[in-house]
Amino acid sequence: MTSSPPQGRVRRGRPTSPLLTENAIVETAWQLVREGQPFSVGRVARELGVHVSSLYNHVGSREELVNHLRDRIVAAYPTDGLDRMSWQDAVRTVATTHHRVFVDHPGLIQLLAQVPIDSERVLASYTQLGHKLMASGLSPTRAAQVIDLVDALTLGSALTRSGDRQSWPEHLPGGPELTAESERWESESARIDASFTASVETLVAGLERELSR
């Protein structure tokens, strides 16, 4: 005959399933990003009610967690079908999709800019774009430069959006005209979006001229 544990005493032992998983950590981080909350490993740990050291039993480093976030972003903002597009539309799709990510989640700007890309999904998207560019006749060097330029356009536009409205020195030649141009937009965001689109189209047109020589 076995005796029952004294009433009121909690039976202790190893839990039947892990209390903390890589997926739970990444999902919590992604939830903070979607809500526009400040991101840090410490903040993720507090949300989960654990110590930071516990997180590192499941994700090796802050950089690894950020790259898991990149995977979530790619899933939420897909660039499917690049292999079936013209190289022009592939450039537009990658650029505008990444632009939309930063518009929707401004807190990602500094975070992603500081951590090198080590996400297979993100690298696959860039590799597909590079393949399209090389198939059009660009050299590998030039294709890599275009990918860097697309990144620069998206990050630069996002950083510009996070600042105040541009103020031009009206006492200098060109100042009044630039001020009038800035003020005709209903919002600074609308102006920056239009400038971003124009920049991407300028890049595409320049590459078309380069390939036609």
Backbone as a printed PyTorch tensor [residue, N CA C, xyz], in Angstrom:
tensor([[[  0.8660,  -1.1910,   0.0000],
         [  0.0000,   0.0000,   0.0000],
         [  0.8910,   1.2260,   0.0000]],

        [[  0.5350,   2.2020,  -0.8170],
         [  1.3150,   3.4380,  -0.8550],
         [  0.5640,   4.5210,  -0.1380]],

        [[  1.3040,   5.3830,   0.4920],
         [  0.6660,   6.4880,   1.2240],
         [  0.5390,   7.6930,   0.3260]],

        [[ -0.5310,   8.4490,   0.4850],
         [ -0.7570,   9.6690,  -0.2810],
         [  0.0560,  10.7860,   0.3340]],

        [[  0.4780,  11.7690,  -0.4930],
         [  1.2300,  12.8940,   0.0680],
         [  0.3500,  13.6720,   1.0220]],

        [[  0.9340,  14.2460,   2.0840],
         [  0.1300,  15.0130,   3.0420],
         [ -0.6730,  16.0750,   2.3170]],

        [[ -1.9150,  16.2650,   2.7590],
         [ -2.7970,  17.2430,   2.1160],
         [ -2.2000,  18.6380,   2.2290]],

        [[ -2.2480,  19.3970,   1.1450],
         [ -1.7400,  20.7650,   1.1640],
         [ -0.3010,  20.8660,   0.7040]],

        [[  0.3910,  19.7340,   0.6110],
         [  1.7790,  19.7630,   0.1540],
         [  1.8210,  19.5570,  -1.3540]],

        [[  2.5980,  20.3760,  -2.0500],
         [  2.7150,  20.2760,  -3.5020],
         [  3.7230,  19.1980,  -3.8580]],

        [[  3.3150,  18.2730,  -4.7310],
         [  4.2500,  17.2490,  -5.1980],
         [  5.2530,  17.8980,  -6.1480]],

        [[  6.5110,  17.7560,  -5.8530],
         [  7.5500,  18.3550,  -6.6730],
         [  8.1260,  17.3280,  -7.6430]],

        [[  8.6770,  17.8080,  -8.7200],
         [  9.2790,  16.9150,  -9.6950],
         [  9.5080,  17.6580, -10.9940]],

        [[ 10.1590,  17.0270, -11.9310],
         [ 10.4500,  17.6380, -13.2180],
         [  9.1500,  17.8410, -13.9910]],

        [[  8.9220,  19.0430, -14.5640],
         [  7.7020,  19.2610, -15.3290],
         [  7.6400,  18.3400, -16.5410]],

        [[  6.4170,  18.0080, -16.9530],
         [  6.2410,  17.0860, -18.0700],
         [  6.6400,  17.7030, -19.4010]],

        [[  6.6750,  19.0340, -19.5110],
         [  7.0940,  19.7000, -20.7420],
         [  7.9150,  20.9260, -20.3820]],

        [[  8.8100,  21.3600, -21.2590],
         [  9.6530,  22.5200, -20.9500],
         [  8.8080,  23.7770, -20.7190]],

        [[  9.2060,  24.5670, -19.7290],
         [  8.4970,  25.8030, -19.4500],
         [  8.9140,  26.9010, -20.4150]],

        [[ 10.0810,  26.7510, -21.0110],
         [ 10.6250,  27.7690, -21.8880],
         [ 11.1240,  27.0970, -23.1570]],

        [[ 10.7610,  27.6500, -24.2970],
         [ 11.2010,  27.0920, -25.5690],
         [ 11.7060,  28.2160, -26.4560]],

        [[ 12.4710,  27.8270, -27.4760],
         [ 12.9380,  28.8150, -28.4410],
         [ 11.7570,  29.5240, -29.0870]],

        [[ 10.7220,  28.7630, -29.4380],
         [  9.5590,  29.3620, -30.0930],
         [  8.8670,  30.3750, -29.1950]],

        [[  8.7420,  30.0580, -27.8980],
         [  8.1020,  30.9890, -26.9660],
         [  8.9010,  32.2810, -26.8530]],

        [[ 10.2240,  32.1550, -26.8510],
         [ 11.0880,  33.3430, -26.7480],
         [ 10.9430,  34.2110, -27.9950]],

        [[ 11.0220,  33.5810, -29.1690],
         [ 10.9310,  34.3330, -30.4200],
         [  9.5390,  34.9520, -30.5610]],

        [[  8.5050,  34.2280, -30.2030],
         [  7.1480,  34.7610, -30.3060],
         [  6.9530,  35.9580, -29.3880]],

        [[  7.5170,  35.9070, -28.1800],
         [  7.4270,  37.0380, -27.2540],
         [  8.1650,  38.2500, -27.8060]],

        [[  9.3590,  38.0250, -28.3660],
         [ 10.1170,  39.1250, -28.9710],
         [  9.3450,  39.7390, -30.1360]],

        [[  8.7620,  38.8980, -30.9850],
         [  7.9980,  39.3600, -32.1340],
         [  6.7630,  40.1330, -31.6900]],

        [[  6.1280,  39.6970, -30.5940],
         [  4.9660,  40.4070, -30.0680],
         [  5.3510,  41.8010, -29.5980]],

        [[  6.4960,  41.9350, -28.9370],
         [  6.9790,  43.2500, -28.5030],
         [  7.1930,  44.1580, -29.7110]],

        [[  7.7990,  43.6160, -30.7560],
         [  8.0560,  44.3990, -31.9620],
         [  6.7460,  44.8470, -32.5950]],

        [[  5.7830,  43.9300, -32.7190],
         [  4.5020,  44.2650, -33.3510],
         [  3.7350,  45.3190, -32.5560]],

        [[  3.9290,  45.3210, -31.2490],
         [  3.2440,  46.3020, -30.4060],
         [  3.9970,  47.6210, -30.3280]],

        [[  5.1600,  47.6900, -30.9770],
         [  5.9500,  48.9150, -30.9320],
         [  6.6820,  49.1190, -29.6210]],

        [[  6.8710,  48.0470, -28.8570],
         [  7.5520,  48.1440, -27.5690],
         [  9.0670,  48.1050, -27.7660]],

        [[  9.8220,  48.7160, -26.8550],
         [ 11.2820,  48.6440, -26.9510],
         [ 11.7460,  47.1930, -26.8440]],

        [[ 12.7150,  46.8370, -27.6860],
         [ 13.2050,  45.4640, -27.6930],
         [ 14.5340,  45.3710, -26.9720]],

        [[ 14.6410,  44.3990, -26.1000],
         [ 15.9170,  44.0130, -25.5060],
         [ 15.7410,  42.5930, -24.9930]],

        [[ 16.8670,  41.8990, -24.8420],
         [ 16.7940,  40.5400, -24.3170],
         [ 16.2340,  40.5630, -22.9010]],

        [[ 16.6200,  41.5850, -22.1230],
         [ 16.1040,  41.7140, -20.7660],
         [ 14.5980,  41.8880, -20.7420]],

        [[ 14.0790,  42.6790, -21.6990],
         [ 12.6370,  42.8950, -21.7630],
         [ 11.9060,  41.5990, -22.1100]],

        [[ 12.4650,  40.8300, -23.0310],
         [ 11.8660,  39.5410, -23.3880],
         [ 11.8440,  38.6230, -22.1700]],

        [[ 12.9530,  38.5900, -21.4210],
         [ 13.0210,  37.7420, -20.2230],
         [ 11.9700,  38.1620, -19.1970]],

        [[ 11.8070,  39.4680, -18.9930],
         [ 10.8050,  39.9440, -18.0230],
         [  9.3990,  39.5550, -18.4530]],

        [[  9.1260,  39.6660, -19.7600],
         [  7.8010,  39.2910, -20.2550],
         [  7.5090,  37.8120, -19.9870]],

        [[  8.5410,  36.9920, -20.0520],
         [  8.3810,  35.5550, -19.8330],
         [  8.5400,  35.1530, -18.3690]],

        [[  8.9560,  36.1130, -17.5370],
         [  9.1110,  35.8420, -16.1150],
         [ 10.2970,  34.9580, -15.7830]],

        [[ 11.3840,  35.1170, -16.5560],
         [ 12.5790,  34.3070, -16.3190],
         [ 13.8060,  35.2080, -16.3050]],

        [[ 14.9430,  34.6350, -15.9190],
         [ 16.2040,  35.3660, -15.9720],
         [ 16.7630,  35.3440, -17.3960]],

        [[ 17.5400,  36.3640, -17.7340],
         [ 18.1510,  36.4310, -19.0630],
         [ 18.9750,  35.1820, -19.3420]],

        [[ 19.6840,  34.6900, -18.3330],
         [ 20.5180,  33.4970, -18.5290],
         [ 19.6890,  32.3010, -18.9790]],

        [[ 18.4170,  32.2540, -18.5650],
         [ 17.5530,  31.1480, -18.9810],
         [ 17.2710,  31.2030, -20.4760]],

        [[ 17.1610,  32.4270, -21.0170],
         [ 16.9170,  32.5680, -22.4530],
         [ 18.0720,  31.9840, -23.2570]],

        [[ 19.2810,  32.2090, -22.7530],
         [ 20.4530,  31.7850, -23.5050],
         [ 20.6590,  30.2710, -23.4870]],

        [[ 19.8290,  29.5570, -22.7300],
         [ 19.8240,  28.1000, -22.8410],
         [ 19.0890,  27.6430, -24.1000]],

        [[ 18.3350,  28.5750, -24.7110],
         [ 17.5120,  28.2250, -25.8780],
         [ 17.8960,  29.0120, -27.1280]],

        [[ 18.3450,  30.2580, -26.9720],
         [ 18.9000,  31.0440, -28.0810],
         [ 20.3050,  31.4460, -27.6770]],

        [[ 21.2630,  31.2160, -28.5660],
         [ 22.6600,  31.3460, -28.1850],
         [ 23.1360,  32.7470, -27.8570]],

        [[ 22.4680,  33.7650, -28.4410],
         [ 22.9350,  35.1370, -28.2610],
         [ 21.8370,  36.1120, -28.6800]],

        [[ 22.0660,  37.3730, -28.3950],
         [ 21.1370,  38.4110, -28.8360],
         [ 21.0490,  38.4140, -30.3570]],

        [[ 22.2010,  38.2620, -31.0190],
         [ 22.2360,  38.2650, -32.4800],
         [ 21.4060,  37.1220, -33.0470]],

        [[ 21.4870,  35.9470, -32.4140],
         [ 20.7010,  34.8120, -32.8840],
         [ 19.2070,  35.0980, -32.7490]],

        [[ 18.8110,  35.7140, -31.6320],
         [ 17.3980,  36.0540, -31.4390],
         [ 16.9380,  37.0550, -32.4890]],

        [[ 17.7750,  38.0460, -32.7990],
         [ 17.4030,  39.0320, -33.8180],
         [ 17.2190,  38.3500, -35.1740]],

        [[ 18.0600,  37.3860, -35.4850],
         [ 17.9140,  36.6970, -36.7690],
         [ 16.6960,  35.7780, -36.7860]],

        [[ 16.3060,  35.2460, -35.6390],
         [ 15.0250,  34.5420, -35.5640],
         [ 13.8810,  35.5180, -35.8510]],

        [[ 14.0210,  36.7440, -35.3460],
         [ 13.0130,  37.7770, -35.6400],
         [ 12.9520,  38.0620, -37.1340]],

        [[ 14.1190,  38.0890, -37.7740],
         [ 14.1390,  38.2940, -39.2230],
         [ 13.3260,  37.2080, -39.9330]],

        [[ 13.4310,  35.9680, -39.4450],
         [ 12.6460,  34.8900, -40.0400],
         [ 11.1490,  35.1690, -39.9000]],

        [[ 10.7370,  35.6750, -38.7390],
         [  9.3210,  35.9960, -38.5260],
         [  8.8870,  37.1250, -39.4600]],

        [[  9.7630,  38.0880, -39.6600],
         [  9.4350,  39.2160, -40.5430],
         [  9.2340,  38.7320, -41.9700]],

        [[ 10.1420,  37.8520, -42.4400],
         [ 10.0210,  37.3230, -43.7950],
         [  8.7100,  36.5730, -43.9580]],

        [[  8.3140,  35.8260, -42.9220],
         [  7.0470,  35.0910, -42.9880],
         [  5.8600,  36.0420, -43.0360]],

        [[  5.9640,  37.1600, -42.3170],
         [  4.8590,  38.1260, -42.2720],
         [  4.8380,  39.0370, -43.4980]],

        [[  6.0060,  39.2460, -44.1100],
         [  6.1280,  40.1210, -45.2830],
         [  6.8510,  39.3470, -46.3940]],

        [[  6.1840,  38.3980, -47.0020],
         [  6.8540,  37.5300, -47.9900],
         [  7.1690,  38.2530, -49.2870]],

        [[  8.2010,  37.7650, -49.9510],
         [  8.5540,  38.2420, -51.3030],
         [  8.5220,  37.0470, -52.2500]],

        [[  7.4250,  36.3200, -52.2070],
         [  7.3040,  35.1110, -53.0190],
         [  7.2850,  35.4500, -54.5120]],

        [[  7.7700,  34.5090, -55.3040],
         [  7.6570,  34.6360, -56.7490],
         [  8.7250,  35.4620, -57.4190]],

        [[  9.8070,  35.7950, -56.6970],
         [ 10.8640,  36.5920, -57.3180],
         [ 11.4210,  35.9050, -58.5630]],

        [[ 11.4780,  34.5620, -58.5300],
         [ 12.0470,  33.8300, -59.6660],
         [ 11.1840,  33.9520, -60.9190]],

        [[  9.9160,  34.3300, -60.7500],
         [  9.0140,  34.4520, -61.9060],
         [  8.8810,  35.8940, -62.3860]],

        [[  9.5200,  36.8240, -61.7020],
         [  9.4110,  38.2430, -62.0500],
         [ 10.5380,  38.6650, -62.9790]],

        [[ 10.3330,  39.7970, -63.6220],
         [ 11.4490,  40.4620, -64.2980],
         [ 12.3950,  40.9750, -63.2240]],

        [[ 13.6410,  41.2260, -63.6110],
         [ 14.5690,  41.7390, -62.6090],
         [ 14.1170,  43.0910, -62.0900]],

        [[ 13.4660,  43.8950, -62.9440],
         [ 12.9710,  45.1990, -62.5100],
         [ 11.9380,  45.0460, -61.3850]],

        [[ 10.9790,  44.1280, -61.5880],
         [  9.9530,  43.9310, -60.5710],
         [ 10.5110,  43.2650, -59.3200]],

        [[ 11.5550,  42.4510, -59.4900],
         [ 12.1940,  41.8360, -58.3240],
         [ 12.8380,  42.9160, -57.4440]],

        [[ 13.5220,  43.8750, -58.0730],
         [ 14.1070,  44.9900, -57.3230],
         [ 13.0130,  45.7670, -56.6040]],

        [[ 11.9380,  46.0930, -57.3340],
         [ 10.8330,  46.8490, -56.7290],
         [ 10.2070,  46.0940, -55.5570]],

        [[ 10.0020,  44.7930, -55.7380],
         [  9.3330,  43.9940, -54.7060],
         [ 10.1530,  43.9170, -53.4310]],

        [[ 11.4470,  43.6070, -53.5640],
         [ 12.2980,  43.5110, -52.3820],
         [ 12.3820,  44.8700, -51.6850]],

        [[ 12.5920,  45.9310, -52.4470],
         [ 12.7370,  47.2600, -51.8550],
         [ 11.4600,  47.7060, -51.1540]],

        [[ 10.3240,  47.6020, -51.8280],
         [  9.0760,  48.0930, -51.2320],
         [  8.6220,  47.2380, -50.0570]],

        [[  8.9070,  45.9250, -50.1130],
         [  8.5400,  45.0640, -48.9870],
         [  9.3490,  45.4210, -47.7510]],

        [[ 10.6490,  45.6060, -47.9100],
         [ 11.4910,  45.9800, -46.7680],
         [ 11.1210,  47.3710, -46.2600]],

        [[ 10.7700,  48.2620, -47.1780],
         [ 10.3220,  49.5960, -46.7870],
         [  9.0710,  49.4920, -45.9210]],

        [[  8.1350,  48.6400, -46.3000],
         [  6.8920,  48.4750, -45.5480],
         [  7.1500,  47.9280, -44.1520]],

        [[  8.1230,  47.0250, -44.0250],
         [  8.4650,  46.4880, -42.7030],
         [  8.8460,  47.6180, -41.7520]],

        [[  9.6970,  48.5390, -42.2120],
         [ 10.1590,  49.6200, -41.3490],
         [  9.0660,  50.6620, -41.1040]],

        [[  8.1890,  50.8560, -42.0780],
         [  7.0610,  51.7720, -41.8720],
         [  6.1490,  51.2240, -40.7660]],

        [[  5.8970,  49.9220, -40.8210],
         [  4.9990,  49.3010, -39.8430],
         [  5.6450,  49.1000, -38.4790]],

        [[  6.9760,  48.9500, -38.4530],
         [  7.6760,  48.6440, -37.2000],
         [  8.9290,  49.5140, -37.0710]],

        [[  8.7590,  50.7910, -36.7580],
         [  9.9210,  51.7040, -36.6870],
         [ 10.9990,  51.2390, -35.7100]],

        [[ 10.5960,  50.5030, -34.6710],
         [ 11.5660,  50.0580, -33.6870],
         [ 12.5810,  49.0700, -34.2220]],

        [[ 12.3320,  48.5360, -35.4080],
         [ 13.2540,  47.5630, -35.9890],
         [ 14.4570,  48.2140, -36.6590]],

        [[ 14.3730,  49.5150, -36.9250],
         [ 15.4050,  50.1710, -37.7310],
         [ 16.7900,  49.9670, -37.1200]],

        [[ 16.9650,  50.4500, -35.8860],
         [ 18.2740,  50.3400, -35.2410],
         [ 18.6210,  48.8900, -34.9550]],

        [[ 17.6360,  48.1060, -34.5840],
         [ 17.8700,  46.7130, -34.2180],
         [ 18.4620,  45.9170, -35.3730]],

        [[ 17.8290,  45.9860, -36.5400],
         [ 18.2880,  45.2010, -37.6780],
         [ 19.5540,  45.7770, -38.2930]],

        [[ 19.7150,  47.0910, -38.2040],
         [ 20.9080,  47.7110, -38.7760],
         [ 22.1690,  47.3180, -38.0090]],

        [[ 22.0170,  46.9570, -36.7360],
         [ 23.1770,  46.6720, -35.8970],
         [ 23.6190,  45.2120, -35.9360]],

        [[ 22.7600,  44.3430, -36.4450],
         [ 23.0580,  42.9010, -36.3750],
         [ 23.2190,  42.3390, -37.7810]],

        [[ 24.3780,  41.7430, -38.1030],
         [ 24.5830,  41.1630, -39.4420],
         [ 23.5270,  40.1040, -39.7540]],

        [[ 23.1660,  40.0110, -41.0290],
         [ 22.1410,  39.0570, -41.4470],
         [ 22.6940,  37.6400, -41.3880]],

        [[ 22.0110,  36.7930, -40.6320],
         [ 22.3620,  35.3720, -40.5830],
         [ 21.0730,  34.5580, -40.5840]],

        [[ 20.0960,  35.0660, -41.3330],
         [ 18.8040,  34.3920, -41.4630],
         [ 18.7350,  33.7620, -42.8450]],

        [[ 18.5230,  32.4470, -42.9010],
         [ 18.5110,  31.7610, -44.1890],
         [ 17.3980,  32.3000, -45.0810]],

        [[ 16.2470,  32.6270, -44.4880],
         [ 15.1230,  33.1290, -45.2850],
         [ 15.4450,  34.4800, -45.9130]],

        [[ 16.0600,  35.3680, -45.1310],
         [ 16.4160,  36.6920, -45.6540],
         [ 17.4800,  36.5460, -46.7350]],

        [[ 18.4990,  35.7420, -46.4590],
         [ 19.5750,  35.5530, -47.4300],
         [ 19.0600,  34.8970, -48.7100]],

        [[ 18.0580,  34.0170, -48.5860],
         [ 17.4800,  33.3910, -49.7710],
         [ 16.8110,  34.4300, -50.6550]],

        [[ 16.1190,  35.3930, -50.0230],
         [ 15.4630,  36.4520, -50.7890],
         [ 16.4890,  37.2940, -51.5380]],

        [[ 17.5640,  37.6740, -50.8470],
         [ 18.6110,  38.4730, -51.4850],
         [ 19.3260,  37.6680, -52.5750]],

        [[ 19.5160,  36.3690, -52.3250],
         [ 20.1840,  35.5300, -53.3210],
         [ 19.3470,  35.4310, -54.5940]],

        [[ 18.0260,  35.2900, -54.4320],
         [ 17.1460,  35.2520, -55.5970],
         [ 17.2270,  36.5520, -56.3830]],

        [[ 17.2500,  37.6770, -55.6530],
         [ 17.3680,  38.9670, -56.3300],
         [ 18.7060,  39.0550, -57.0610]],

        [[ 19.7730,  38.6290, -56.4080],
         [ 21.0870,  38.6570, -57.0470],
         [ 21.1260,  37.7940, -58.3000]],

        [[ 20.4860,  36.6340, -58.2430],
         [ 20.4460,  35.7500, -59.4120],
         [ 19.7200,  36.4220, -60.5670]],

        [[ 18.5910,  37.0900, -60.2730],
         [ 17.8520,  37.7880, -61.3320],
         [ 18.7150,  38.8700, -61.9680]],

        [[ 19.4340,  39.5860, -61.1420],
         [ 20.2720,  40.6810, -61.6500],
         [ 21.4090,  40.1470, -62.5160]],

        [[ 22.0290,  39.0450, -62.0750],
         [ 23.1200,  38.4700, -62.8680],
         [ 22.5930,  37.8700, -64.1620]],

        [[ 21.3890,  37.2890, -64.1190],
         [ 20.7940,  36.7350, -65.3380],
         [ 20.4730,  37.8310, -66.3450]],

        [[ 20.2740,  39.0610, -65.8600],
         [ 19.9840,  40.1800, -66.7640],
         [ 21.2340,  40.6690, -67.4730]],

        [[ 22.4120,  40.2650, -66.9630],
         [ 23.6590,  40.6860, -67.5830],
         [ 24.5980,  41.4310, -66.6580]],

        [[ 24.1890,  41.6810, -65.4170],
         [ 25.0750,  42.3540, -64.4720],
         [ 26.1230,  41.3840, -63.9420]],

        [[ 27.2820,  41.8950, -63.6260],
         [ 28.3240,  41.0750, -63.0230],
         [ 27.9550,  40.7750, -61.5730]],

        [[ 28.5500,  39.7340, -60.9680],
         [ 28.3000,  39.4760, -59.5450],
         [ 28.6210,  40.6820, -58.6660]],

        [[ 29.7050,  41.3960, -59.0050],
         [ 30.0650,  42.5860, -58.2320],
         [ 28.9600,  43.6280, -58.3080]],

        [[ 28.4770,  43.8780, -59.5120],
         [ 27.4360,  44.8950, -59.6920],
         [ 26.1270,  44.4540, -59.0280]],

        [[ 25.7930,  43.1670, -59.1270],
         [ 24.5750,  42.6640, -58.4920],
         [ 24.6460,  42.8560, -56.9820]],

        [[ 25.8030,  42.5610, -56.3850],
         [ 25.9740,  42.7460, -54.9360],
         [ 25.8640,  44.2190, -54.5640]],

        [[ 26.3810,  45.1070, -55.4180],
         [ 26.2720,  46.5460, -55.1550],
         [ 24.8150,  47.0030, -55.1810]],

        [[ 24.0430,  46.4490, -56.1040],
         [ 22.6220,  46.8190, -56.1830],
         [ 21.8940,  46.3700, -54.9250]],

        [[ 22.1890,  45.1690, -54.4420],
         [ 21.5660,  44.6850, -53.2060],
         [ 21.9200,  45.6060, -52.0420]],

        [[ 23.1970,  46.0110, -51.9570],
         [ 23.6050,  46.9530, -50.9070],
         [ 22.8560,  48.2740, -51.0400]],

        [[ 22.6570,  48.7210, -52.2790],
         [ 21.9670,  49.9900, -52.5070],
         [ 20.4970,  49.8930, -52.1040]],

        [[ 19.8640,  48.7680, -52.3930],
         [ 18.4740,  48.5660, -51.9670],
         [ 18.3830,  48.6390, -50.4470]],

        [[ 19.3340,  47.9940, -49.7610],
         [ 19.3680,  48.0660, -48.2920],
         [ 19.5450,  49.5030, -47.8190]],

        [[ 20.4510,  50.2300, -48.4660],
         [ 20.7150,  51.6160, -48.0800],
         [ 19.4730,  52.4820, -48.2810]],

        [[ 18.7570,  52.2690, -49.3610],
         [ 17.5400,  53.0470, -49.6200],
         [ 16.4800,  52.7870, -48.5600]],

        [[ 16.2780,  51.5140, -48.2160],
         [ 15.2330,  51.1960, -47.2430],
         [ 15.5900,  51.7080, -45.8440]],

        [[ 16.8400,  51.4930, -45.4330],
         [ 17.2540,  51.9650, -44.1170],
         [ 17.2910,  53.4890, -44.0530]],

        [[ 17.8180,  54.1180, -45.1120],
         [ 17.8930,  55.5740, -45.1370],
         [ 16.5190,  56.2060, -45.0910]],

        [[ 15.5820,  55.6600, -45.8470],
         [ 14.2160,  56.1800, -45.8410],
         [ 13.5860,  56.0270, -44.4650]],

        [[ 13.8260,  54.8730, -43.8200],
         [ 13.2610,  54.6340, -42.4910],
         [ 13.8300,  55.6060, -41.4660]],

        [[ 15.1340,  55.8640, -41.5340],
         [ 15.7510,  56.8080, -40.5960],
         [ 15.2440,  58.2210, -40.8290]],

        [[ 15.0570,  58.5910, -42.0950],
         [ 14.5170,  59.9200, -42.4000],
         [ 13.1150,  60.0730, -41.8370]],

        [[ 12.3200,  59.0290, -41.9460],
         [ 10.9460,  59.0520, -41.4420],
         [ 10.9100,  59.2740, -39.9270]],

        [[ 11.9230,  58.7550, -39.2290],
         [ 11.9120,  58.8420, -37.7720],
         [ 12.2960,  60.2240, -37.2550]],

        [[ 12.7380,  61.1260, -38.1400],
         [ 13.1320,  62.4690, -37.7220],
         [ 12.0240,  63.4960, -37.9150]],

        [[ 12.3580,  64.7540, -37.7090],
         [ 11.4050,  65.8530, -37.8700],
         [ 11.3380,  66.2780, -39.3330]],

        [[ 10.3490,  67.0650, -39.6560],
         [ 10.2040,  67.5950, -41.0080],
         [ 11.4560,  68.3800, -41.3910]],

        [[ 11.8870,  68.1630, -42.6230],
         [ 13.0910,  68.8400, -43.1000],
         [ 12.8770,  70.3400, -43.1530]],

        [[ 13.8310,  71.0890, -42.6010],
         [ 13.7850,  72.5540, -42.6450],
         [ 14.9110,  73.0400, -43.5530]],

        [[ 14.5590,  73.9030, -44.5370],
         [ 15.5420,  74.3860, -45.5080],
         [ 15.8980,  75.8400, -45.2210]],

        [[ 17.1710,  76.2100, -45.3750],
         [ 17.5800,  77.6180, -45.1700],
         [ 17.0760,  78.4870, -46.3270]],

        [[ 16.0440,  79.2490, -46.0800],
         [ 15.3980,  79.9830, -47.1680],
         [ 16.2130,  81.1710, -47.6590]],

        [[ 17.2560,  81.5470, -46.9220],
         [ 18.0840,  82.6620, -47.3730],
         [ 19.1000,  82.2260, -48.4300]],

        [[ 19.2330,  80.9170, -48.6680],
         [ 20.1630,  80.4150, -49.6740],
         [ 19.4360,  80.1260, -50.9780]],

        [[ 20.1230,  80.2370, -52.1250],
         [ 19.4870,  79.9200, -53.4070],
         [ 18.9230,  78.5040, -53.3940]],

        [[ 17.7020,  78.3530, -53.8110],
         [ 17.0380,  77.0510, -53.8230],
         [ 16.2590,  76.7640, -52.5550]],

        [[ 16.5740,  77.4810, -51.4770],
         [ 15.8990,  77.2370, -50.2040],
         [ 14.3940,  77.4400, -50.2560]],

        [[ 13.8990,  78.5720, -50.7830],
         [ 12.4450,  78.7830, -50.8350],
         [ 11.7180,  77.7200, -51.6540]],

        [[ 12.3220,  77.3090, -52.7620],
         [ 11.6780,  76.2950, -53.5970],
         [ 11.6020,  74.9420, -52.8740]],

        [[ 12.6930,  74.5640, -52.1890],
         [ 12.6900,  73.2980, -51.4560],
         [ 11.7190,  73.3420, -50.2770]],

        [[ 11.6090,  74.4810, -49.6210],
         [ 10.6530,  74.6330, -48.5270],
         [  9.2210,  74.4940, -49.0440]],

        [[  8.9390,  75.1380, -50.1670],
         [  7.5950,  75.0460, -50.7450],
         [  7.2740,  73.6080, -51.1350]],

        [[  8.2550,  72.9040, -51.7000],
         [  8.0410,  71.4980, -52.0690],
         [  7.7400,  70.6500, -50.8400]],

        [[  8.4790,  70.8810, -49.7580],
         [  8.2680,  70.1120, -48.5370],
         [  6.8910,  70.3740, -47.9400]],

        [[  6.4490,  71.6240, -48.0100],
         [  5.1910,  72.0130, -47.3520],
         [  3.9560,  71.6310, -48.1520]],

        [[  4.1120,  71.2480, -49.4070],
         [  2.9270,  70.9050, -50.1960],
         [  2.3800,  69.5230, -49.8730]],

        [[  3.1700,  68.7180, -49.1470],
         [  2.7270,  67.3720, -48.7940],
         [  1.8600,  67.4150, -47.5430]],

        [[  0.8670,  66.5410, -47.5150],
         [ -0.0410,  66.5060, -46.3610],
         [  0.6570,  66.0240, -45.0960]],

        [[  1.7230,  65.2420, -45.2730],
         [  2.5050,  64.7710, -44.1330],
         [  3.9220,  64.4800, -44.5850]],

        [[  4.8330,  64.4540, -43.6160],
         [  6.2190,  64.1260, -43.9270],
         [  6.3320,  62.6650, -44.3790]],

        [[  5.5040,  61.8040, -43.8110],
         [  5.5310,  60.3940, -44.2030],
         [  5.1640,  60.2160, -45.6750]],

        [[  4.1620,  60.9510, -46.1220],
         [  3.7480,  60.8550, -47.5280],
         [  4.8750,  61.3250, -48.4470]],

        [[  5.5620,  62.3900, -48.0470],
         [  6.6740,  62.8930, -48.8620],
         [  7.8010,  61.8770, -48.9320]],

        [[  8.1260,  61.2630, -47.7980],
         [  9.2230,  60.2960, -47.7590],
         [  8.8670,  59.0500, -48.5600]],

        [[  7.6130,  58.6040, -48.4750],
         [  7.1800,  57.4460, -49.2630],
         [  7.3360,  57.7220, -50.7640]],

        [[  6.9160,  58.9160, -51.1730],
         [  7.0290,  59.2790, -52.5870],
         [  8.4980,  59.3620, -53.0070]],

        [[  9.3290,  59.9050, -52.1420],
         [ 10.7600,  59.9990, -52.4420],
         [ 11.3880,  58.6150, -52.5430]],

        [[ 10.9640,  57.7010, -51.6700],
         [ 11.4930,  56.3380, -51.7160],
         [ 11.1230,  55.6700, -53.0380]],

        [[  9.8570,  55.7760, -53.4220],
         [  9.4210,  55.1770, -54.6870],
         [ 10.1940,  55.7590, -55.8580]],

        [[ 10.3950,  57.0790, -55.8560],
         [ 11.1460,  57.7240, -56.9320],
         [ 12.5920,  57.2350, -56.9550]],

        [[ 13.1720,  57.0030, -55.7740],
         [ 14.5590,  56.5240, -55.7010],
         [ 14.6910,  55.1280, -56.2940]],

        [[ 13.7270,  54.2640, -55.9810],
         [ 13.7600,  52.9020, -56.5200],
         [ 13.6240,  52.9330, -58.0440]],

        [[ 12.7160,  53.7730, -58.5420],
         [ 12.5290,  53.8730, -59.9940],
         [ 13.7670,  54.4600, -60.6730]],

        [[ 14.4400,  55.3850, -60.0030],
         [ 15.6850,  55.9330, -60.5440],
         [ 16.7530,  54.8480, -60.6300]],

        [[ 16.8300,  53.9970, -59.6090],
         [ 17.7740,  52.8830, -59.6200],
         [ 17.4680,  51.9330, -60.7820]],

        [[ 16.2010,  51.5740, -60.9480],
         [ 15.8140,  50.6590, -62.0220],
         [ 16.1410,  51.2600, -63.3900]],

        [[ 15.7910,  52.5470, -63.5710],
         [ 16.0490,  53.2070, -64.8620],
         [ 17.5470,  53.2760, -65.1490]],

        [[ 18.3490,  53.5410, -64.1340],
         [ 19.7940,  53.5990, -64.3270],
         [ 20.3740,  52.2490, -64.7270]],

        [[ 19.8730,  51.1860, -64.1050],
         [ 20.3400,  49.8460, -64.4590],
         [ 19.9160,  49.4640, -65.8700]],

        [[ 18.7080,  49.8710, -66.2510],
         [ 18.2580,  49.5920, -67.6180],
         [ 19.1650,  50.2630, -68.6380]],

        [[ 19.5590,  51.5040, -68.3780],
         [ 20.4730,  52.2070, -69.3000],
         [ 21.8300,  51.5120, -69.3180]],

        [[ 22.2790,  51.0780, -68.1450],
         [ 23.5810,  50.3940, -68.0600],
         [ 23.5640,  49.1030, -68.8690]],

        [[ 22.4670,  48.3590, -68.8000],
         [ 22.3780,  47.0760, -69.5000],
         [ 22.1620,  47.2320, -70.9950]],

        [[ 21.6940,  48.4080, -71.4120],
         [ 21.4200,  48.6170, -72.8350],
         [ 22.6490,  49.0640, -73.6060]],

        [[ 23.7410,  49.3410, -72.9290],
         [ 24.9420,  49.8080, -73.6170],
         [ 25.6230,  48.6990, -74.4000]]])
